[in-house]
């Protein structure tokens, strides 16, 4: 790490570790924020957008129909930032099948673990506050059985880590986070900021917290994904949203080079304003995107129900339609279980009716263990963020560069 790049940073200090290398220790939060007119305006836009999403989320009759696919969409994009190639369709297919005869790519397992970690954190927060302990628990779920599982899952690091190009040594690192003793001090201050009352707007606090976690880099692996998980968890923990419907990873992935550059500019120059502008714009863009996506899915649901209600459909068949929004790729057994049917044949008959109506398509061509896909629903979920990048983005992989 080039110490000259960080020596005069107002965001933290350089320390020389026992091994003779330089490392960066971020200052405790909060920093001094310059409230420019642009920052106030973008914060106001983000607040309005998230307020509209929260209102829509409270009006949706069955929000669980959206929560499950939205969480999975976030898992795909957050993991893609770290270099995975799995698609949302891949993830849904894996969850539908989960059979040994399928050769599962490691990428799909990693994305599936992200889903498990986020769902675990959301459930755990019902009776336990977001804290360093819960962050460690989430990390353990995230890293179970995938790349990095040997890197002490669920435990903060006991040795130095660093960020750099693949294969880079410590001396070649582009960023070295705090050595272990300073890391513990930084984590203690981080947790206090999480819990302490603050006059700062909640979205500003979340933007600060995301940067701070990445700067501390307390795990040997998985820091980027955990840091992005924290955004969603805080939105729910602080009641900004009634349910987890907003995710920033698609925005970060679309603007990946800018995402890394803004984080690094805080570290090297204390450029908090530029980072917060980028972060808040992401909140606004993704909240508006979620509203549009929810409305499109609602319209599809109403059209499907109207189509089948005209054929004297049973209430269970309409429930099968709702199930497709939670699981756009599924098997007959899943329909039988979800609808609490005693008869496999009845569940299959429902799927046959959905297939005949053009709502699902069988994708295996088998006589047994057939898999059905609701392609129109998946298409809405898989569409890129409804906002094009304003500048060319360079491909990059790995944890966030600070």
N, C-alpha and C positions, 0 to 999 in steps of 0.2 A: 504494500500500500504506500502510495506516495504521500508522505506526511505534509508536504507543502500544500497539497490541495485542501487539507482540513485544518491546518494549523491555526488559522484566524477565524474559524467558524463560530458564530454566536450560538449555534445549536448544541455545542458540546465541547469536549476537550480531548486532546491526544494524551495517551499514556504510553510509556515504554514498558513492555512486559518483560518478565524475567528472561525470556528467550531472546531478547534483544530486538524484537519487532515492535512496530507501532500499532496501536489499536485506538478506536474511537469510542468514547463514552458519552452518550447523549445526556444533556442536562435534564433534570426533572421537569415534568410538565406542571403548569402551562408556560409556554413562551410568551413573550410580548407580541401582540398581534397588532399590525397596523390596519385599521379599519378604513380601507379605501372605499370610494363610492361603488366601484365595480364589485368588491367583495360583498358589500351590503346588498347590492342588487341581486347577485347570484345566490346568496343565502336566502333571500326572499323568494326567488324563483324555486329553489329547492324545497323550501318549506311549503309553498303552495302545491307543488307537484306531489310531495309525499302526503300532504293533507288530502288531496283528491284521491290518491290511492288508498289511504286509510279509510276514507268515507265509502269508497266502492267496496273495500274488503268487508266492511260491516254490513253492507247491503246484500252481498252475494249470499243466496240461500244456503249453499253448501260449500263453504270456503275450503273444506278438506279436499274437494275435487281439484282444486288448483294448487294447494300447498305441496302435495306430493310431486307433481310434475315440475313445479317451479324450483323446488329444492334440487331435483335431478338436473335441471338445466344449469343451475349454478355450479353443481359439482363438475359437470363437463367442462364449463368454461374456466373455472378456477384451476382445475387440473391441467387444462390445455396450456395455461400460462407457464406451467412447469414442464411442458414438453410432451404430454400425453396426446395421443391421436384418437382416442375413443370418441364416438359420436353419441348423441342422446339415444338414437335408435339402438346402438350397440348395448347401452346400459339397460334400456327397457327389455331388450331381448334376453340379456343375461339374467335379469331378475325374473323373467317369465319362465326360463328354462332351467338354469342351474343344474345341469346334468353333467356327469363326468365325461360323457362322450363328446361334449363340446370342448374344443381346445380354446380355453379362455385366455385372451391376451392379458399380460400384466397391466396394461393401461386400463382395461375395464375393471379389474380388481381395485386399482387405485381410486378410480372415480366412484366405485361402489362404496369404498371405505369413507370417502368424503361425505357421501349421503349419510352413512351410518353415524359419522362423527357429528354432523350438523343436527341430525334428529336426536342423537344422544344429548347434545348440549341443550337443545330446546326443551326436551323432556326434563332434564336434570334441573333446569332453572325454575321449574315449577315449585321446588321446595329447597333450592340451594342457590346462593348468590353467585354471580359470575365473579370468579376469583382465580388466583394462581393455581389453587388446587383443581378447580374445574377445568382450567386450561390444560393442565397436565393430563387429566382424565380424557379430555377430548383428543389430545395428541396421541394417547395410547390406542384409541379406537382408530384414528386416522392411519396409523402406521402398522397396524396389525397384519402380518402376512404379506406385505408388499415390499418394494424397494425401500430401504431405510429401516427395516424392522430390526436390524442389528444395531441401529444407532440409538439405543436406550429409549424405546418408546415410552411416553408418559413420564419421563424424567428430564429435568433441565440439565443441560450439558455440564460435564465435569472436566472438560478440556476445551481448548481453543478451536473455534471453527472460523471459516473465512469464506468470502465470496470471490469468485473469479471465473475465468474461462474453464471449460472442462479440462481436468488434469492439472490445473494450476496449483502450484505449491503456495505455502504461506507467504513466502517472499515475493511471489508473483501476484498476490491477491489484489483485487481492485478495492476491496473493503474488508476490514477486520473489525468485528464487533467487540464489545468490552471483554477483557479477560474475566475469568470466572469470579474472582472476588468483587470486581466492579460490576459484573453482571448481576450478582445478588443484590447489591445496593440499588442498582437501577430498577430491578424487578420490585423491590420493596416500595420504591417511590411510585412506580407504575401502578401497583395495586392500590396505594393510598389515593392516587388521582382517580382511579376507577370508582372508588366508594365515597370520596369526599364531595360535599355540595359544591357547586360551581356556578358562578354567574354567567358563564359562557353558554351560548346556545348549544343544545345537544348535538346537532349535526357537526358543529365545529369541534366539539369534544371528541366525537367519534373519528373525525379526520385526524386529529392529533394522536389519538390512541393507536390508530392503524400505523402511522409512521413510527411511533415510538416502539411498538412491538417489533417492527421490522428492523429498526436500528439496534435494538438489544439482541435480537436473533438468539433466543435462549435455548433452542433445540439444535441438535446436530443436523437434523433434516426436518422438512415440513413446515418451516417458519412462514413461508409465503401463504400457504393454504390456511394455516391456523389464523394468521393475521387477517385474511379475508373472511374467514368464519366469524371472527369477532365482530365484524361490521353488522352482519345479520343478527347475531345474538344481542348486540347492544340496541339495535333498533326495536327489538321485541322487549328486552328487559326494561328499557326506558319508556315503553308504551308509545313510541312514535308510530308503531303499526300494530293493529290488533292480531295480525298473524304474519308469518314470514313470507311476504310477497315481493320484497325488494332485494335485488342482488346486484352488486357492482362488478362482479368478475367479467360479465360480457363486455362492459365498457372498458375495463382495464385491458382485456385481451385484444379488443379492437384497437385501442390506443397504447399498445404495449410499450413501444419505445418511449412515448411521452410519460407513461406511468413510471417507468424506471428513472427517467431523467428528472421528473419532479421530486421524487423521493431523494435522489442523490443530491439535488440542488439544496434541499433542506440541510442535509448533512454537511455539505461543503460550504454553503453560503448563508445558511439560516433563512432560505427563501420560503418561509411559511406561507406567505400570501399566494404565491404561484401554485403551491401544492394544494392549498385549501380551495382556490378557484377551480382547479382541475377536479378535485374530489367532489365539490358541491355541484359542478356541472354534471358529473357522472350520476350523482343522486337524482338530479332533475331529469336527465335523459332516461335513466332506467325506470324511474317512477312513471313517467309518461309512457314509456314502452310497455310497462306492466299493465297499465290501464287499457291501452289499445289491445294488448294480447288477451286480457281477461274478457273484454267485450267481444272479441272475435270468437273466443271459445264459448261464451254464453250464447252467441248467435247460432253456432253450430249445434249446440245442445238443444236449443229450442227447435231448430229445423229437424233434427233427428227425432225428437219426441213427437212433433207434429206429423212426421211421415209415418211413424208406427202407430200413433194413436188412431189414425184413420183406418188401421187394419184390426181394430179391436184388440190392441195389445194388452197383455196383462200388466199389472203393476210391477211384477218381477222383471219383465222384459224392459220396462222403462228404467228399472234399477240397473239392469245390465248396461244400458246406455251410459248411465252415470259412472259406472265402473270403468268404462273406456277412458274417461278423462283422468282417472287416477292411474290406470294401467293401459296405455295405448297399445301395448303388446302383451298378449296373455294367452293362457291355455284354458281348456274346458274345466279342469280341476279348480282353477282359481275362480272361475265364475261360480262353480258349485259351492265353494267355501264362502266366498264373499256374500252370496245371496242366501246362504244357509239352506241349500237344497239337499234333500235326502237322495235325490236321483241324479246320477251322472247324465243319463239320457236327456233329462229335462234341460240341464245346463247346455248340453250339446245342441238341443233344439233351438234354444235362444240364440246361440252363436250362428246357427244355420240361417235363422231369420235375419240376423244382422248382416250376414254375408249376402243373402239374397237381395237385401235392400241397398247393397253397395256401401255399407258403413264400415265393414271390416273385410280384409282379404286374408286368406290362408296362405302362409308364406313358406311352408315346408314341403308340401306335396306328398305328405305321408298319410297313411291310413290310421296311424296311432301317434300320440304325443304331438298332435298338430298345434301349430302356433298361429295366432291371428293378430293382424296389425290394423289399427285404425289410422290410416295414412293421412287423412285430412287433419286430424287432431295433431299428429306428429309434425305435420308440415308447419302448423302455426307455432308450435313449440320450438322447432328447429330453425325458424327464420332468424337471420342475424338481427342484431339490435337495430331498431328502427331509427337510426341516425348514422349517416355515413361519416367516416373520418375525414377531417378537413385537410390532412396532410399525409403523405406516404408514411407508412409505418414499417420499420425494419423488423424482420423476424428475429426473435431472441428466445432463449430457453434458460431455465434455472431459476433460482430464487431471486427475489428482487435485489437490484443493485443499488446500494446506497452511497 
